[in-house]
């Protein structure tokens, strides 16, 4: 489960700009949805959508003349460098996540094609496709978990560390500093939730195992999960796809259609966040270079 971003309420001065207050309200809305506990594609997409709104509002804040004047006059090189390094890690994670989701979606589409060909007697193609899919799922899970660990560490080390004393009497400067830190933390939380969703357990550890053995393990896991927690789209497709009778193969194809659709939606959401991350980072760099 992804670590929650800071849950403390950010107390903004009474003179805070409306755009700063708007960002705070959007972050509160994101926090209330608890992206760290998101277990379905719809929850992930909702978090990504809210995060895009946050970055759109952040762009408005960074475009303000008062913001540009406050930041350009009071930057602390070492501390801003730590903060900007954190944004680089977020960008890298977004790009990797996009690539992972894209490869999974392409593999799912190939599996659907293999299932259709099987109806015409091509069992070997299906078996090979299932094996490739399980191997990709296993690799994806391993890579995603590693990324989550790296992201947690990076974000923990690179938080903006300007203190209240650094703000002096400049309320707007202090507001912007707090907002930037909160936005980075929120972005980290949402990306961790996305990666944890992708890192759904495959259900077997052995590298060489028949698809029937895999299906048996998945079915047992599915029964346990159904009692105590929600089974997400990826798990449902795993279970339906890997059991052996024709009826379940047909169900597997339906579940794969659902997974492909959710991957497509998530991919679009991540792309939107990625573009906004680039834009806000460029705006901040331009301000600090003045």
Helices and strands as residue ranges (DSSP letters): H 18-32, G 35-37, H 41-63, H 65-73, H 77-118, H 123-157, H 164-167, H 171-198, H 211-228, H 233-242, H 246-288
